[in-house]
Amino acid sequence: MPTPRSDAGFRRELGLFDAVVVVAGGIVGVGIFANPSNVARVLHDPILILLAWSLGGVVALLGGFVWAELASRFPHVGGQYFYLQRAYHPVVGFLYGIALLFIINGGSLAAVSILFASYVDRSFVPLGPTGIRVAAALALLTLTAVNVVGVKAGKWTNNILMTAKVGGMLVLLALAFGHGSAPASHFDPSPVAVFRGASLHLVFTALVPILFAYGGWQSCANIAGEIKDPVRNLPRANVVGVIVVVVLYLSLNLAYLWVLTPQQVAASPALAADMARVVAGEIGARFVAALIVVSSLGFLAVVILTGPRLYYAMAADGLLFERAGRLHARYKTPVFALWFQAAVSLTLLTTNTYDQLLSYVVFADWLFFGLTAGALLIVRSQHPVAPGDAIAYAPGHPITTWLFAAVAAGVVLNSFIAYPTQSLIGSAILVVAAAVYFIVNPRRAFS
């Protein structure tokens, strides 16, 4: 298959380790420091809590398998956009790109930058409401500028932040498990008591914040054009990155329940800080605040690096304004796409709150996750592999792929129930975008 023109001009400077960092860094943001409380409020029992996080990890791994096979089949800049337009129709790829720019990435960048600045304000330097938004904006602009000057600069920023993030989590785990044995009362229910009163509805409700915390494995596919030997390294990075995160998340959840009772976990507004305060006093709580600041910056760095490559691919296909398809003459980075993404995020930063932004993101993200699982089913049937092609086949396909698609459909349905206004607005954005696509590109309507 010929290489898409969107790949031209990029430098392949990212190795396997760099790609694993992008996958893991795109997943590990701030959700693991707070979302376990939301899960505990629904499930109450430590065994059920750990099982739910394990189930979420399995779902994330199934998603990693889907992306690994698609990435090995189509190792091109744009990732998920390329898969969707190849399997369905160019309009589906276009809608995903619009959703990524204005809802998924735009909303995530704005929400997490606000959280970053809020922790700086709360634990280190008083900023006030205006100062929080200014600090959030400065973080976005600084990391965007770093990525403009080259993929190497973005790579080293990601690697340093991810190393600091994982190192901080390991310190937190050592403090928790070194605190002594967990009281038996934390894990004392009988197996019968554990599952009495549990229902599929409760488990699925608990899975929503878990799956949000596990989301992000798809980011690496967008930079396939800058990864060395992508057919080999992209699938490995997807699977290894997800496994690393699953191990970290399960360990942290066990640590929370090791130090605190399930009731304390459920009631805590700042779970990681409360656990650290028990084992190391106020110094521990400040350490967690610093860890959340670093984790926020690490997440922002990954999203800022990966998203603009997809907008660049759209522009190269004539689906976005032409300037977004230009690379910087010296640095070979999609400079206009980078700054345009920053502008969208800054706009959302000034008009929405953290919770509002996240409700938009969950709906759109999982809608296209489900469609991408469907894309693999279509690609398998319509695009047979030539002899000798190196394909990372999804284990257990099609059963595992259908399972992942079913979970994605459930999350979207739950979003409509829990956040009807935001989900309807997100749907309206996609309908308007589809109408614009066919008005501007009438010849592509039936292509």
Secondary structure, 3 states (H helix, E strand, C coil): CCCCHHHCCCCCCECHHHHHHHHHHHHCCCHHHHHHHHHHHHHCCHHHHHHHHHHHHHHHHHHHHHHHHHHHHCCCCCCHHHHHHHHCCHHHHHHHHHHHHHHHHHHHHHHHHHHHHHHHHHHCCCCHHHHHHHHHHHHHHHHHHHHHCCHHHHHHHHHHHHHHHHHHHHHHHHHHHCCCCCCHHHHCCCHHHHHCCCCHHHHHHHHHHHHHHHCCHHHHHHHHHHECCHHHHHHHHHHHHHHHHHHHHHHHHHHHHHHCCHHHHHHCCCHHHHHHHHHHHHHHHHHHHHHHHHHHHHHHHHHHHHHHHHHHHHHHCCCCCHHHHCCCCCCCCCHHHHHHHHHHHHHHHHHCCHHHHHHHHHHHHHHHHHHHHHHHHHHHHHCCCCCCCCCCCCCCCCHHHHHHHHHHHHHHHHHHHHCHHHHHHHHHHHHHHHHHHHHHCHHHCCC
